[in-house]
């Protein structure tokens, strides 16, 4: 390839009805003057004795490239030189990011402190450690701890509902020997002993479990006040369970 010549495209040869192959090529010339056109070669095969393979070369052609600008390499006065423009100031942007991060951290710390300081049950004193021996005492202490954590106000309602229902399930396992942790909500309802199903204890437990399942699996987002009411109703059900006499024990005493 001669210097100052570039091949831009070469189209595929096409055969016309007169059995002649025609093709086009696009070239670019970057030097003025009398320039030779590159020679193209076409390899072919022919079943002729002595000539099986050969290359057919194109004719030698010259073109005259006329420059648009006068000779002498004049300067391009209509094109301004490159100038370095000052970039945007970075320090005010960085300072703004630092200030915004500090405000967000302060707001989160204040919100967390307010959430921990609020109590769901301010009138219920915590039980002493030595008194939490029975399953009922353990469950009460666990519900009090859940109320102090106040997870719904922090954006974690599913953790709140799951912890409350797990507390009720743990009580059923420890106090009533019901494997509630290993069973579904429907199985827990049908596994309740008879003395925990009257007068409406089963229906109230079903409502509590259904609410918790909607929050955990259907991703329902209840309000913090609804979550506190859910905790209060669960504690009231637990207290009634504890006060409900065991029918088997009453029959044995008689």
Secondary structure in CASP SS format (residue, H / E / C, confidence):
PFRMAT SS
TARGET T0000
AUTHOR 0000-0000-0000
METHOD secondary structure of the structure
MODEL  1
X C 1.00
X C 1.00
X C 1.00
X C 1.00
X E 1.00
X E 1.00
X E 1.00
X E 1.00
X E 1.00
X E 1.00
X C 1.00
X C 1.00
X C 1.00
X E 1.00
X E 1.00
X C 1.00
X C 1.00
X C 1.00
X C 1.00
X C 1.00
X E 1.00
X E 1.00
X C 1.00
X C 1.00
X E 1.00
X E 1.00
X E 1.00
X E 1.00
X E 1.00
X C 1.00
X C 1.00
X C 1.00
X E 1.00
X E 1.00
X E 1.00
X E 1.00
X C 1.00
X C 1.00
X C 1.00
X C 1.00
X E 1.00
X E 1.00
X E 1.00
X E 1.00
X E 1.00
X E 1.00
X E 1.00
X E 1.00
X C 1.00
X C 1.00
X E 1.00
X E 1.00
X E 1.00
X E 1.00
X E 1.00
X E 1.00
X E 1.00
X C 1.00
X C 1.00
X C 1.00
X C 1.00
X E 1.00
X E 1.00
X E 1.00
X E 1.00
X C 1.00
X C 1.00
X C 1.00
X C 1.00
X C 1.00
X C 1.00
X C 1.00
X C 1.00
X C 1.00
X C 1.00
X C 1.00
X C 1.00
X C 1.00
X C 1.00
X C 1.00
X C 1.00
X C 1.00
X C 1.00
X C 1.00
X C 1.00
X C 1.00
X C 1.00
X C 1.00
X C 1.00
X C 1.00
X H 1.00
X H 1.00
X H 1.00
X H 1.00
X H 1.00
X H 1.00
X H 1.00
X H 1.00
X H 1.00
X H 1.00
X H 1.00
X H 1.00
X H 1.00
X H 1.00
X H 1.00
X H 1.00
X H 1.00
X H 1.00
X H 1.00
X H 1.00
X H 1.00
X H 1.00
X H 1.00
X H 1.00
X H 1.00
X H 1.00
X H 1.00
X C 1.00
X C 1.00
X C 1.00
X C 1.00
X C 1.00
X C 1.00
X C 1.00
X C 1.00
X C 1.00
X C 1.00
X C 1.00
X H 1.00
X H 1.00
X H 1.00
X C 1.00
X C 1.00
X C 1.00
X H 1.00
X H 1.00
X H 1.00
X H 1.00
X H 1.00
X H 1.00
X H 1.00
X H 1.00
X H 1.00
X H 1.00
X H 1.00
X H 1.00
X H 1.00
X H 1.00
X H 1.00
X C 1.00
X C 1.00
X H 1.00
X H 1.00
X H 1.00
X C 1.00
X C 1.00
X H 1.00
X H 1.00
X H 1.00
X H 1.00
X H 1.00
X H 1.00
X H 1.00
X H 1.00
X H 1.00
X H 1.00
X H 1.00
X H 1.00
X H 1.00
X H 1.00
X H 1.00
X H 1.00
X H 1.00
X H 1.00
X H 1.00
X H 1.00
X C 1.00
X C 1.00
X C 1.00
X H 1.00
X H 1.00
X H 1.00
X C 1.00
X C 1.00
X H 1.00
X H 1.00
X H 1.00
X H 1.00
X H 1.00
X H 1.00
X H 1.00
X C 1.00
X C 1.00
X H 1.00
X H 1.00
X H 1.00
X C 1.00
X C 1.00
X C 1.00
X C 1.00
X H 1.00
X H 1.00
X H 1.00
X H 1.00
X H 1.00
X H 1.00
X H 1.00
X H 1.00
X H 1.00
X H 1.00
X H 1.00
X H 1.00
X H 1.00
X H 1.00
X H 1.00
X H 1.00
X C 1.00
X C 1.00
X C 1.00
X C 1.00
X C 1.00
X C 1.00
X C 1.00
X H 1.00
X H 1.00
X H 1.00
X H 1.00
X H 1.00
X H 1.00
X H 1.00
X H 1.00
X H 1.00
X H 1.00
X H 1.00
X H 1.00
X H 1.00
X H 1.00
X H 1.00
X H 1.00
X H 1.00
X H 1.00
X H 1.00
X H 1.00
X C 1.00
X C 1.00
X C 1.00
X H 1.00
X H 1.00
X H 1.00
X H 1.00
X H 1.00
X H 1.00
X H 1.00
X C 1.00
END
